[in-house]
Amino acid sequence: MLQVLRDHIIEDMTAILEEWECAEVATTDPVEINEYTDEEKGLLATPVAFQLASELGRPPADIASDLAEAFRDRGPIEGIDTIETAGGYINFHIDEAFTTRTLEQILEEGSDYGVVEDTVESALFEFSSPNIAKPMHIGHLRNTVLGDVLGNVLAARGYDIVRDNHIGDWGVQFGHLLYEFEQADDTDRFEEKPIDYLLELYQRYGRQEAKLEEAGREDDVEQLRDTGREYFAALESGDAELRALWERFSEASRNRFDATYDRLDVDFDTWHGESFYVTESWTSQIREAAIDDGIAVETEDGAYVIPIYDDDLADVEDPTQADVRVAADPADSDDYETFVITKRDGTTTYGTRDLATIAYRIEQGYDELLYVVGSEQREYFQQLFAAARKLGYTDVRFTHVDYGLIDLPEGSMSTRAGRLITAEDVLDQVRENARSVVEENDPTLADETASEIAAGVALGTVRFENIAKRRTKNTTFDTEQATSLEGDTGPYVQYAATRGLNILLEADEIPAPSAVADQPFNEFDHQLAVELARYPLVLERCEERYDPAPLAQYLLDLARTFNKLYHENRVLDASQARDRRLVLVAATVEVFETAFEITGIPMLRKM
Ligand code: ARG
């Protein structure tokens, strides 16, 4: 609905700018409608006067007031009450009828509010992707929650997505691990705590390597590494015994991941680990194609690489514009990077497996491939996409949805335990904090009820905290602060929603919005209604940025605005506006519910 209003404004704006002979401004720099940010601003606002300032050689404020005048001259826009300027901004304030229609729409559409019905695009959506034989760390936690929520956002925006957990289950490190396992005489410990044991084996390998390095025994270091490489080569060429052992590692890891995904309430459509593309021969196909087409070239020591030039990286965002260059001989030039697709011993690399994954995914016919992976792999992905384009994969969009580092305030290396703090440790900590918060808030709760609520608060905390910051920003997960009922937290938002829900449960029947439309709204009511109306725009913004952060921030705004209303107005006692306010609360709860579904924050009946 708001979109219709916005489109109308854009249409008028375009017509005015055409009259003014400034239409290019609007085409090269499309008219942007801002979302509501504070009371001064209308729900819709445009900064277009700023864009026109240099072209017209006049101050933005003057242009804005002329523009506003021109808008008014064009006659009323249905749904808009007043058009005002504030500095260079032009603000559009919605009218009462629009408010009523919005409330009607929300109550009618329920969880479809803000949702795009038609499929706009099909995408493979890769997220989480932890590595086997290790516990998940806090970075995987951020990835998993961010990915899951963004997946929900895209689904709501008409994307047909397949959620794929691209498990890191292949690579030379498993050669080392298999070797260590064969060497070890305490492998019976695997049964009991498989992942902890495998992690220990990794560390054994690392210690051995470090010791040899320290002693300056370079040859022995090389030999140790060679052994690992040999084991990996054997695994990759199908050695049955190693494969069987690897299967055990893999299965144990998947079980442990599953337990964490259960706690986070996350699901995938497929779990295609890196191994899948090796086993199903996608890696050998891609290597052959690259070599046969002369895209990959052999290096002196017998490896094969795809040279990536600076130019190749230029249009990563738009693969169809790629300038594909094939090097005859990488020695011709030195301004290139090499993307290794076969090591000198003939084994695959992380990059080979990613290219093979692309080949496979493209055969499934997606419009877009989305990768939720940390920012530290940014350059790698640019090269990967450039290599893929050289291989002819040009009619699919590649997107690396990168995100910043996450850490605990004290760092994720526990000095006390002398080990890395895992994602599970963080979840346990949050659960514990949530339990204290819940008990403090209501000491009369029965034990079981308190646990149940604490579980919901813990999930709300973890989900909110992992999407609250802009995804590219680094962030610190302060588990204590994040669980608090006060501040910019998940539980704060949950608490407001619970409050709303309980008002509804106390009330008898919710009247139809149109039947109570003449009851008077005060400024708090109006502000809340405006918040509700802007929800679809927020979802749209999340889609544009591939980032659920605006939704998290919106939930905070909604909770604050609702709390203000709650404190200023007595919802159920207010004689004059009682029914209309009840409608408002019902719509608010509906929007909370809808947004909670997308963010995976549980709605609690009691807190
Ligand atoms: N397993 C990797 C990690 O934990 C992330 C995989 C990213 N995805 C990819 N297609 N390369 O760091």
Boltz pocket constraint, residues with backbone or C-beta under 6 A from the ligand:
constraints:
  - pocket:
      binder: B
      contacts: [[A, 126], [A, 128], [A, 129], [A, 130], [A, 131], [A, 166], [A, 167], [A, 168], [A, 350], [A, 354], [A, 371], [A, 372], [A, 373]]
      max_distance: 6.0
